[in-house]
Amino acid sequence: MEFQGKCALVTGATGGIGAAIVQRLRAAGAKVAVADRDTRTIEAEAHLPGDLLEPDYANALPQAAQLALGGLDIVINNAGVITRGPVTETSDADWHLSIGVNVEAPFRICRAAIPIMARAGGGAIVNTSSCWGSKNPGPNHAIYCMTKAAIASLTQCMGMDHAHQGIRINAVCPNEVNTPMLRSGFAKRGFDPDTAVAELGKSVPLGRIAEPEDIADVVMFLASDAARYMCGALVEVNGGKPVS
């Protein structure tokens, strides 16, 4: 997959999956603008730090990336948060954070990026949903599953609506991934992260949960010309493990 001369925006760029995506894109020749609360820990051609909960910041990101890089061919809406528990244990703050980062920010970024890409003759957008949002929701993650279902549906609708403009919009749908966010969740619940990750891997037919690079490689495919006939697709990356 060749990305020489391509310009890409990646949100959630310093997390496990985001950092792997940025590394893959730059290694393949792309110029990358990174967006996160603090981008100082990652190498990129342009740094656009900020809070995705701020509408003005999210609205302006695509144009800021275009101006910084000289174009905008690819947008990767990777940023996400996980709120655990049933709705009866979900606070208003949990609700606003989950909706804001997982749904509203990608919506705003796509809304701003699509006209830029259309004027340039096309582009590729890859959103991050989840196996828990594209099919059966898992237990005790009501708000998380709802937001991931919302971004899955939005992706399918936008994929149809903007294909005629040469803009391909698809979503990657991971299952469990060995990221700092997953590991910190185990730690908060009193589990040893290494032990918990190893035990969780036993439930996966391939024998382990995904590493960030496993997801990044699928994102790279969806962003590349190799996926030129894919629009509105929800691509599960689950190691063979069904959601139940």
C-alpha positions in Angstrom: 0.0 0.0 0.0 1.6 3.2 -1.2 0.8 6.5 0.4 3.5 8.7 -1.1 2.3 12.2 -1.3 -0.9 11.6 0.6 -2.0 13.9 3.4 -3.8 12.4 6.4 -5.4 13.6 9.6 -5.5 11.1 12.5 -7.4 11.8 15.8 -6.6 10.0 19.0 -3.1 9.9 17.6 -1.2 9.2 20.7 -3.2 6.2 21.9 -2.2 2.6 21.2 -4.1 2.2 17.9 -3.7 5.9 16.9 0.1 5.8 17.3 0.3 2.6 15.2 -1.8 4.2 12.5 0.4 7.3 12.4 3.6 5.2 12.3 2.2 3.0 9.4 1.1 6.0 7.4 4.3 7.9 7.7 6.4 4.8 6.9 4.3 4.4 3.7 5.1 8.0 2.6 2.1 10.0 3.9 2.3 13.3 5.5 0.3 13.2 8.8 -1.4 15.7 11.0 -2.0 14.4 14.5 -4.8 15.5 16.8 -5.1 14.6 20.5 -5.1 16.5 23.8 -1.3 16.4 23.9 0.6 15.5 20.7 4.2 16.1 21.9 4.9 12.4 22.3 4.4 11.5 18.7 6.3 12.4 15.5 4.3 13.9 12.7 4.4 16.5 10.0 1.8 18.7 11.8 0.6 18.8 15.4 -3.0 20.0 16.1 -3.6 19.5 19.8 -7.0 20.2 21.3 -10.1 18.9 23.0 -12.5 17.1 20.7 -15.4 18.0 23.1 -14.9 21.6 21.9 -17.1 22.1 18.8 -15.0 24.8 17.3 -11.9 22.6 17.5 -13.5 19.6 15.9 -15.1 21.7 13.2 -11.8 23.3 12.2 -9.6 20.2 12.3 -9.9 19.2 8.6 -9.1 22.7 7.3 -6.3 23.0 9.8 -4.8 19.7 8.6 -5.2 20.8 4.9 -3.5 24.1 5.5 -0.7 22.5 7.5 0.0 19.6 5.1 -1.0 21.2 1.7 -3.9 18.8 1.2 -6.3 16.4 2.8 -6.7 12.9 1.3 -7.4 10.7 4.3 -9.2 11.2 7.6 -8.9 8.6 10.4 -11.5 9.2 13.2 -9.7 7.0 15.7 -10.3 8.9 19.0 -12.6 7.1 21.4 -13.5 6.6 25.1 -15.1 3.7 26.9 -17.8 4.2 29.5 -18.5 1.0 31.4 -21.6 -0.1 33.3 -25.4 -0.2 32.7 -27.4 3.0 32.1 -28.4 3.1 35.8 -24.7 3.7 36.7 -24.1 6.2 34.0 -23.7 9.8 34.9 -24.5 12.8 32.8 -20.8 13.5 32.5 -20.2 9.9 31.2 -23.0 10.5 28.7 -21.7 13.8 27.4 -18.1 12.5 27.2 -19.1 9.4 25.3 -21.4 11.1 22.9 -19.0 14.0 22.4 -15.9 12.0 21.6 -17.3 8.9 20.0 -20.1 10.4 17.9 -20.2 14.2 17.8 -16.6 14.8 17.0 -16.4 12.3 14.1 -19.6 13.8 12.8 -18.2 17.3 12.9 -14.9 16.2 11.4 -16.6 14.3 8.5 -18.9 17.2 7.9 -16.0 19.6 7.5 -13.7 17.1 5.6 -16.2 16.0 2.9 -16.4 19.3 1.1 -12.6 19.7 1.2 -12.2 16.2 -0.3 -15.0 16.7 -2.8 -13.2 19.9 -4.2 -10.0 17.9 -4.6 -11.7 15.0 -6.4 -12.1 12.5 -3.6 -10.6 10.9 -0.5 -11.0 8.3 2.1 -12.4 8.5 5.6 -12.1 5.6 8.1 -14.1 5.8 11.3 -13.7 3.6 14.4 -16.7 1.6 15.5 -16.6 -1.7 17.3 -17.8 -5.3 17.1 -20.0 -4.3 20.0 -21.6 -1.6 17.9 -21.9 -3.2 14.6 -23.6 -6.4 15.7 -24.5 -7.7 19.2 -23.7 -5.4 22.1 -21.7 -6.7 25.0 -22.9 -6.6 28.6 -22.5 -3.6 30.9 -21.2 -1.2 28.3 -24.6 0.4 27.3 -23.4 3.9 26.4 -20.2 2.7 24.7 -22.2 0.2 22.6 -24.8 2.8 21.7 -22.1 5.3 20.5 -20.4 2.7 18.4 -23.6 1.6 16.9 -24.3 5.3 16.1 -20.9 5.8 14.3 -21.5 2.5 12.4 -24.8 3.7 11.1 -23.5 7.1 10.3 -20.6 5.5 8.4 -23.0 3.4 6.3 -25.2 6.4 5.5 -22.3 8.7 4.6 -20.7 5.9 2.6 -23.8 5.8 0.3 -24.3 9.6 0.2 -20.8 10.6 -0.8 -19.5 7.8 -2.9 -20.5 9.7 -6.1 -18.0 12.4 -5.0 -15.2 9.9 -5.0 -15.1 9.9 -1.2 -15.0 6.4 0.4 -16.2 6.2 4.0 -15.8 3.0 5.9 -15.4 1.8 9.5 -13.1 -0.6 11.3 -14.8 -2.6 14.1 -12.3 -4.0 16.5 -13.0 -6.4 19.4 -10.7 -6.3 22.4 -7.3 -4.6 21.7 -4.2 -4.6 23.9 -4.1 -0.8 24.4 -3.3 1.4 27.4 -7.0 2.2 27.6 -7.9 -1.5 28.0 -5.1 -2.1 30.5 -6.0 0.9 32.6 -9.6 -0.4 32.7 -8.4 -3.7 34.1 -6.2 -1.9 36.7 -9.1 0.3 37.8 -11.2 -2.8 38.5 -8.4 -4.3 40.6 -7.0 -6.8 38.0 -3.4 -7.3 37.0 -3.4 -6.0 33.4 -0.9 -8.6 32.1 -2.8 -11.5 33.6 -6.2 -10.1 32.5 -5.0 -9.6 28.9 -3.6 -13.2 28.8 -6.8 -14.6 30.2 -8.9 -12.6 27.8 -6.8 -14.0 24.9 -7.9 -17.5 25.8 -11.4 -16.6 24.7 -10.2 -15.7 21.2 -10.0 -18.5 18.5 -6.7 -17.0 17.2 -5.3 -17.3 20.8 -4.7 -13.7 21.7 -6.5 -10.3 21.7 -5.5 -7.9 19.0 -2.5 -5.7 19.2 -2.8 -2.1 17.9 -0.9 -2.9 14.8 -3.5 -5.5 13.9 -6.1 -2.8 13.7 -3.8 -0.2 12.1 -3.1 -2.6 9.2 -6.8 -2.9 8.5 -7.2 0.9 8.7 -4.4 1.2 6.2 -6.1 -1.1 3.8 -9.4 0.8 4.1 -7.6 4.1 3.5 -5.7 2.8 0.5 -6.5 2.3 -3.2 -6.7 -1.5 -2.5 -10.1 -0.8 -0.9 -11.2 1.4 -3.9 -14.5 -0.4 -4.3 -15.5 -0.3 -0.6 -18.0 2.3 0.6 -20.0 2.2 3.9 -18.4 -1.1 5.0 -18.1 -2.1 8.6 -15.0 -4.3 8.8 -14.8 -6.5 11.9 -11.4 -7.4 13.3 -12.1 -9.9 16.0 -9.7 -12.8 15.8 -12.7 -15.1 15.2 -14.3 -14.2 18.5 -18.0 -13.6 18.3 -19.7 -10.9 20.4 -22.2 -12.4 22.8 
